[in-house]
Amino acid sequence: MATIIFADKTLRYDGRDFEKRPLGGTESSVIQCARELAKRGHQVTVYSNCDAPVMDRGVMWRPLDGERPDTCDLYIACHQPELLGFVRKPRRNAIWVLWPVNQLKHYKKFWRLWLHRPVPVLMSLFQAKKYSPVLPQHEPQFVLPHGLPDDIRGRSPLTEAPPPRAIFASHPTRNLHRVVEIWAKHVLPRVPNAVLDVYGINALKEGDDAWAAWEGRFLPSGMSPQVKASVRVHPPQSRETLIAAMRSARVMLYPGHKTEAFCLAVAEAQALGLPAIVSNITVMPERVIDGLTGFVHDDDAKFGADAVRLLTDDALWRSQHEAALRYQQGITWSEHAGRLESFLLSDLEPIYRSVLALPPTSNVTQ
């Protein structure tokens, strides 16, 4: 058994929030990875902006502003270099690069990586490509994609094609404005009965008018009543509701954003069998198999044209729906934890494997 500590300074949350409310990709990933490591017999603690210590599913959660730990076998700082040093004397330091990797080379941050020399845990080939030579290098690079939870993997194909519904499921700052412009100009005139459902983490409450609150900011101004009626912005929903919405849509429309480091929204949509149209931005081409489980387009007219095809052509939708279910299941969080364990705890294998009586494993770097 190894002692493992995570530290994350993003939202105010603990492990119980995974079942209670919508979370961002960082928070949900920390919870699921920590739970799986605990299942493998490790002593896992997460320090976050939580309100008080709490034990959840084998993981101890503690407030970041409480007493700092002295040591552990493995310390994982969640992206922020200022979290390096939170554990005074860990046997091994790692930094889980959950955001764009170029943020690490900021002049106020990169010196911390040289001071603490953490092993970078990357999530995509794009991150590996963009990892700056001014940062301390680690060979081999460790590229470990996010796990996908069991509730979205292994679904059966739908027996009937859904109605002409598209879905956007991300923060409205991440190109919702552009998606609605494409929708109004290239999609709705050709599919007048189509609906664009907008989900994600946002400030709307039940009964709020998104157009009144967001027009000219997250939503384009000057749209016709028909366009406004076809774009339905939902307040935050439960995970079960969002999964049902994805299973009852025909296509996800999400160009991507410069801040994407993995894009769990598209990864989970694809695993559920939902074709997706994305742009050639950061990691987005890694999330979709172009022409097989969706399309990759930088041109708005082509983006819109293929959205129309997926909304109206049952044969094309069926082909991409079944291909996504076949090829885009990703890895489980259990497998993710196993690869992390193998790569970062290899020095401790004689200790914890003798306790857990686990079979030997080899390092997996991507």
C-alpha positions in Angstrom: 0.0 0.0 0.0 1.3 3.5 -0.9 0.3 6.8 0.6 -1.0 9.1 -2.2 -1.9 12.8 -1.8 -3.7 15.0 -4.4 -4.0 18.7 -4.1 -6.4 20.8 -6.2 -7.3 24.5 -5.7 -10.1 24.8 -8.3 -13.7 24.7 -7.1 -15.1 24.2 -3.6 -15.9 20.5 -3.6 -15.2 17.1 -2.1 -15.9 13.5 -3.4 -19.6 13.6 -2.5 -20.3 16.3 -5.0 -19.8 13.9 -7.9 -23.2 12.4 -7.3 -24.8 15.7 -6.2 -24.2 18.4 -8.8 -22.5 19.1 -12.2 -18.7 19.4 -11.9 -16.0 20.4 -14.3 -13.6 17.9 -15.9 -10.8 18.6 -13.4 -13.0 18.0 -10.3 -14.8 14.9 -11.7 -11.4 13.4 -12.8 -9.7 14.0 -9.4 -12.7 12.3 -7.7 -12.8 9.3 -10.0 -9.0 8.7 -10.1 -8.7 9.0 -6.3 -11.6 6.5 -5.8 -10.0 4.0 -8.1 -6.6 4.3 -6.4 -8.3 3.7 -3.0 -10.0 0.6 -4.4 -6.5 -0.7 -5.3 -5.6 -0.6 -1.6 -3.7 2.7 -1.4 -4.2 5.3 1.3 -5.5 8.3 -0.7 -6.1 11.8 0.6 -7.3 14.8 -1.5 -6.7 18.4 -0.3 -9.2 20.7 -1.9 -11.2 23.8 -1.1 -13.7 21.7 0.8 -15.4 22.9 3.9 -14.3 20.2 6.4 -12.6 16.7 6.5 -14.8 14.0 5.1 -14.3 10.3 4.2 -15.9 9.4 0.9 -15.7 6.0 -0.8 -12.3 5.2 0.8 -10.8 8.7 0.0 -10.0 11.2 2.8 -10.9 14.8 1.8 -9.2 17.6 3.7 -9.3 21.5 3.4 -6.3 23.0 1.6 -6.1 25.7 4.2 -5.6 23.2 7.0 -2.5 21.6 8.3 0.0 20.6 5.6 1.3 17.0 5.4 5.0 16.3 5.8 5.4 13.4 3.5 3.8 10.7 1.4 4.9 8.1 -1.2 3.3 10.0 -4.1 2.2 13.6 -4.3 0.2 14.8 -7.3 -0.3 18.5 -7.7 -3.3 19.2 -10.0 -1.9 21.5 -12.6 -1.0 24.5 -10.5 2.8 24.8 -10.0 2.2 26.8 -6.8 0.8 23.6 -5.3 4.3 22.0 -5.6 5.8 22.0 -2.2 2.4 21.7 -0.4 3.7 18.3 0.8 7.1 19.1 2.3 9.0 15.9 1.6 7.2 13.5 -0.8 9.1 10.5 -2.0 7.9 11.4 -5.5 6.4 14.5 -7.0 4.0 14.6 -10.0 2.0 17.3 -11.7 -1.2 16.3 -13.4 -1.4 18.6 -16.4 -5.2 19.1 -16.6 -5.1 22.4 -18.5 -3.2 23.6 -21.5 0.4 22.7 -21.1 1.8 26.1 -22.2 0.5 27.7 -19.0 3.3 25.9 -17.1 6.1 28.0 -18.8 4.8 31.3 -17.5 7.7 33.2 -15.9 6.0 33.2 -12.5 5.4 29.5 -12.6 8.1 27.5 -14.4 10.8 28.0 -11.8 8.7 25.9 -9.4 8.9 23.0 -11.8 12.7 23.3 -11.9 12.8 23.5 -8.1 10.6 20.4 -7.4 11.2 18.4 -10.7 7.7 16.7 -10.8 6.9 14.0 -13.3 4.4 15.6 -15.7 1.3 13.5 -16.3 0.0 14.5 -19.7 -3.5 13.7 -21.1 -3.0 14.1 -24.9 -0.6 13.8 -27.7 -1.2 17.6 -28.3 0.1 18.3 -24.8 3.2 16.1 -25.4 3.9 18.0 -28.6 3.5 21.4 -26.9 5.4 20.6 -23.8 8.0 23.4 -23.7 11.8 22.6 -23.9 12.3 25.4 -21.2 10.6 23.0 -18.7 12.4 20.1 -17.0 12.1 17.1 -19.2 11.1 13.6 -18.2 11.8 10.6 -20.5 9.8 8.8 -21.5 6.9 11.3 -21.6 3.9 9.9 -19.7 0.7 10.4 -21.8 -2.3 9.0 -19.9 -5.8 9.8 -21.3 -8.6 10.4 -18.9 -10.7 7.4 -17.9 -14.3 7.3 -18.9 -16.9 6.3 -16.2 -18.8 3.1 -16.4 -22.2 4.9 -16.7 -21.4 6.0 -20.3 -19.4 3.0 -21.6 -20.7 -0.2 -23.2 -24.1 1.2 -24.3 -26.1 -0.7 -27.0 -27.0 1.0 -30.3 -30.3 2.9 -30.4 -33.0 1.1 -32.3 -34.4 4.3 -33.9 -32.7 7.5 -35.0 -33.5 10.5 -32.7 -35.3 13.5 -34.0 -33.3 16.4 -35.4 -31.7 17.5 -32.2 -28.2 18.8 -31.8 -26.4 19.4 -28.5 -23.7 21.8 -27.1 -22.4 20.7 -23.7 -19.7 23.0 -22.3 -19.3 26.3 -20.7 -20.9 29.1 -22.8 -17.5 30.9 -23.0 -16.2 28.0 -25.1 -17.4 29.1 -28.5 -21.2 28.9 -27.9 -21.4 32.2 -29.8 -19.8 30.7 -32.9 -21.9 27.5 -32.7 -25.2 29.6 -32.7 -23.9 31.7 -35.6 -23.3 28.5 -37.6 -26.6 27.2 -36.5 -28.5 30.3 -37.6 -26.7 30.7 -41.0 -26.0 27.1 -42.2 -28.2 24.7 -40.3 -31.7 26.0 -39.3 -32.6 27.3 -42.8 -32.1 23.8 -44.2 -33.6 22.0 -41.2 -36.4 24.3 -39.9 -37.6 21.9 -37.2 -34.2 21.3 -35.7 -33.4 22.1 -32.1 -30.0 23.0 -30.5 -30.0 22.1 -26.8 -27.3 23.9 -24.7 -26.1 22.2 -21.5 -23.2 22.8 -19.3 -21.9 24.7 -16.3 -23.5 28.1 -16.4 -25.0 30.7 -14.2 -28.6 30.3 -15.4 -31.3 29.2 -13.0 -34.6 27.6 -13.7 -36.9 30.1 -15.5 -34.1 32.5 -16.6 -34.2 33.7 -20.2 -30.8 33.0 -21.7 -31.3 35.4 -24.6 -32.2 38.2 -22.2 -29.1 37.4 -20.1 -26.6 36.5 -22.7 -27.5 38.2 -26.0 -24.4 40.0 -27.4 -22.1 38.1 -25.1 -22.4 34.3 -25.2 -25.2 34.4 -27.7 -25.1 36.5 -30.9 -27.3 39.5 -31.2 -29.8 40.2 -33.9 -31.1 36.7 -34.2 -34.6 36.0 -35.5 -37.4 34.7 -33.3 -37.2 31.4 -35.1 -33.5 31.0 -34.2 -34.1 32.0 -30.6 -36.9 29.5 -30.3 -34.7 26.7 -31.7 -31.8 27.3 -29.3 -32.8 26.0 -25.9 -30.4 26.8 -23.1 -30.9 24.6 -20.0 -29.9 25.4 -16.4 -27.4 22.9 -14.9 -28.8 19.4 -14.9 -28.0 16.1 -13.2 -25.5 13.8 -14.8 -28.3 11.3 -15.6 -30.3 14.0 -17.4 -27.3 15.0 -19.4 -26.6 11.4 -20.4 -30.2 11.0 -21.5 -30.0 14.2 -23.5 -26.9 13.0 -25.3 -28.5 9.6 -26.1 -31.5 11.4 -27.6 -29.6 13.8 -29.8 -28.2 13.2 -33.3 -25.0 15.3 -33.1 -22.8 17.2 -30.8 -21.7 20.6 -32.1 -18.5 21.8 -30.4 -15.7 23.5 -32.3 -13.5 23.4 -29.2 -11.5 26.1 -27.5 -7.9 27.0 -26.9 -8.3 26.1 -23.2 -9.1 22.4 -24.0 -6.5 19.9 -22.8 -8.6 16.7 -23.2 -12.3 17.6 -23.6 -14.3 15.1 -21.6 -17.6 16.4 -23.0 -16.8 15.1 -26.5 -15.1 12.0 -25.2 -18.1 11.0 -23.2 -20.5 11.9 -26.0 -18.6 9.7 -28.4 -18.6 6.8 -25.9 -22.4 7.2 -25.7 -22.6 6.9 -29.5 -23.2 10.5 -30.3 -21.5 11.7 -33.5 -19.6 15.0 -33.0 -18.4 17.8 -35.2 -15.4 19.7 -33.9 -12.7 22.0 -35.3 -9.0 21.6 -35.6 -8.3 23.3 -32.3 -5.8 21.9 -29.7 -6.9 18.3 -28.8 -10.2 18.2 -30.6 -9.0 16.0 -33.6 -7.9 13.4 -31.0 -11.4 13.1 -29.7 -13.2 12.4 -33.0 -12.3 9.9 -35.8 -12.8 12.2 -38.8 -15.4 10.8 -41.2 -16.1 7.8 -39.1 -17.5 9.0 -35.7 -17.9 12.6 -36.7 -16.1 15.4 -38.6 -13.3 17.8 -38.1 -13.9 21.2 -39.9 -12.4 24.7 -39.6 -14.7 26.1 -42.3 -18.1 27.2 -40.8 -20.0 26.3 -44.0 -18.6 22.7 -44.0 -19.2 22.5 -40.3 -22.9 23.4 -40.8 -23.3 21.2 -43.9 -22.2 18.1 -42.0 -24.4 19.1 -39.1 -27.4 19.1 -41.6 -26.3 15.7 -42.9 -26.3 14.1 -39.5 -29.6 15.7 -38.5 -31.4 14.5 -41.7 -29.5 11.4 -43.1 -30.5 8.4 -41.0 -28.0 6.1 -42.7 -25.1 8.4 -42.0 -26.2 9.0 -38.4 -26.5 5.2 -37.9 -23.1 4.5 -39.3 -21.4 7.1 -37.1 -23.5 6.2 -34.1 -22.4 2.6 -34.2 -18.8 3.4 -35.1 -18.6 5.7 -32.0 -19.9 2.9 -29.8 -17.4 0.5 -31.3 -14.2 2.6 -31.4 -14.6 5.4 -28.9 -15.0 3.6 -25.5 -11.7 4.9 -24.2 -10.2 3.4 -21.0 -11.9 2.9 -17.6 -10.9 4.9 -14.6 -9.8 1.6 -13.1 -7.3 1.1 -16.0 -6.3 4.8 -15.7 -5.4 4.2 -12.0 -3.5 1.0 -12.8 -1.4 2.8 -15.4 -0.7 5.7 -13.0 0.2 3.2 -10.3 2.5 1.3 -12.6 4.4 4.4 -13.9 4.6 6.5 -10.8 4.9 3.9 -8.1 7.3 1.5 -9.8 10.0 2.3 -7.2 7.6 1.1 -4.5 6.5 -2.1 -6.2 8.4 -4.5 -4.0 6.6 -2.9 -1.0 3.0 -2.5 -2.0 2.8 -5.5 -4.3 3.9 -7.9 -1.5 1.1 -6.5 0.6 -1.6 -6.6 -2.0 -0.4 -9.8 -3.8 -0.9 -8.1 -7.1 0.6 -9.5 -10.4 3.5 -7.5 -11.8 2.9 -4.9 -14.5 4.9 -3.0 -17.0 5.2 0.7 -17.5 2.7 2.1 -19.9 3.6 5.5 -21.3 0.6 6.2 -23.7 
